[in-house]
Amino acid sequence: MISENSSSSEFLPAIRRARIDNLTIYEISDAELNILERGSPDSIYLNVAIALISSAISFF
């Protein structure tokens, strides 16, 4: 019979500590996170261009 404490401890992650010399934390807003999530318009144009070029090559 397994007790509840031992069964729940099986799913805990291993925590390893190491010495950190320097840690820099930058605070960002939700709006900045949304901008990062969307990506730049250049990446969208690149994806469209690659799709069009690959479809054109497949037709030829």
DAFENWO-V493838 format. One record per residue. N is the residue number from 1. RES is the residue in three letters. SS is DSSP state (h for helix, s for strand, l for the rest). Layout:
N&RES&SS  N&RES&SS
//
This chain:
1&MET&l  2&ILE&l  3&SER&l  4&GLU&h  5&ASN&h  6&SER&h  7&SER&h  8&SER&h  9&SER&h  10&GLU&l  11&PHE&l  12&LEU&l  13&PRO&l  14&ALA&l  15&ILE&l  16&ARG&l  17&ARG&l  18&ALA&l  19&ARG&l  20&ILE&l  21&ASP&l  22&ASN&l  23&LEU&l  24&THR&l  25&ILE&l  26&TYR&l  27&GLU&l  28&ILE&l  29&SER&l  30&ASP&h  31&ALA&h  32&GLU&h  33&LEU&h  34&ASN&h  35&ILE&h  36&LEU&h  37&GLU&h  38&ARG&h  39&GLY&l  40&SER&l  41&PRO&h  42&ASP&h  43&SER&h  44&ILE&h  45&TYR&h  46&LEU&h  47&ASN&h  48&VAL&h  49&ALA&h  50&ILE&h  51&ALA&h  52&LEU&h  53&ILE&h  54&SER&h  55&SER&h  56&ALA&h  57&ILE&h  58&SER&h  59&PHE&h  60&PHE&l
//
